[in-house]
Amino acid sequence: MTTPDPREWCRDAIRVLEADANRSADTHLHVFPLPPEWGIDLYLKDESVHPTGSLKHRLARSLILYGLVNGRIRKGTTLIEASSGSTAVSEAYFAQMLGLDFVTVVPRSTSAEKIRFIEFYGGRCHYVDDPTQIYAEAERLASECSGYYLDQFTLAERATDWRGNNNIAESVFAQLVAERFPIPTWIVVGAGTGGTSATFGRYVRYRRHETRVAVVDPENSAYYEGWKSGRTDYTTGKPSRIEGIGRPRVEPSFIGDVIDEVLPVRDAASLAAIRVLRERTRHWAGGSTGTNLVGAFQLIARMLAAGERGSVVTLICDGGARYEATHYNDEWITSQGLDLAPERARIDRFLATGEWDLA
Ligand SMILES: Cc1ncc(COP(=O)(O)O)c(C=O)c1O
């Protein structure tokens, strides 16, 4: 009896992932309504409509393809990750599609909602008490079971094709070609792994666009100080309240050299902004989208003050339904010691006057 050629399984696995991509439509690019006399257009790339509900759908597919083409993922390989969030949900979806076991290392504080979502796609959660131990524990689990550590924080910038191949940047520029300002002045994104900002930063340089890339950073995160000081070893040791973005350390996939600006954003402002978004557009998004919006508003106010016209693009990263118990729950907001009212007033004043007071 001939032993099956492992390459055959790998070929079929890549076919299955390609077929899934082929069945999926591209995500929309919505307009956020601004006063037309401003001469500035704001666009929202809606990544919440991916089959697994977030921008991480793209990354998860790329990370698994990267493991397959490197010969590290084979029939029966257990896939391991360190993520309690969107990435784990998307990786569980693809692992299930390939008939592979998926285990993700998560802090014991992870919300029941997130756990249920990961388990819905057949994933298993492995708990650690100390959130800073997720990386080491994932590596240990992978070597213990001869599994493969997908390692989003290290490999996100390597696994994503920054030249194109329908990456998020190529998709955005393709969807802007018929607009009055097809080459945006700014692209504003948050950073978890840093993979999304690296993709945009590299793509605009590769395509020789003048577009600048800004990263918005929530409280407790290491990216703002790390980027400003050029220190890749900068740490805060504290977790972020805005799920998906902000990290206790500067992650390996954060490529500071392709980022033109990092803007610190208060968590209360992020959470006020998603309420404004829902009221003005009916889009229901998670907190990291609010952080993006606040950054975009600040940069638009700066453009207006300089008499600049143009377009700005940011992301809807995931849907609001995941955050009913947190970002959209007033008791949770109060329990976090957050007061949204002054931030709400600042946003409303900006949308009425175009001025953003930085106080
Ligand atoms: C909801 C959400 N927003 C934004 C991001 C940031 O993306 P990246 O990891 O590419 O920096 C993430 C990443 O996990 C996320 O889950």
The ligand as a Gaussian input file, in Angstrom:
#p B3LYP/6-31G(d) Opt

LIG

0 1
 C      -11.236000      44.507000      16.628000
 C       -9.838000      44.759000      16.157000
 N       -9.467000      45.917000      15.692000
 C       -8.203000      46.168000      15.237000
 C       -7.234000      45.256000      15.295000
 C       -5.809000      45.587000      14.862000
 O       -5.325000      44.837000      13.871000
 P       -3.803000      44.392000      13.734000
 O       -3.584000      43.201000      14.569000
 O       -3.657000      44.113000      12.282000
 O       -2.928000      45.505000      14.181000
 C       -7.577000      44.068000      15.813000
 C       -6.530000      43.080000      15.950000
 O       -6.646000      42.117000      16.612000
 C       -8.908000      43.805000      16.231000
 O       -9.278000      42.628000      16.732000

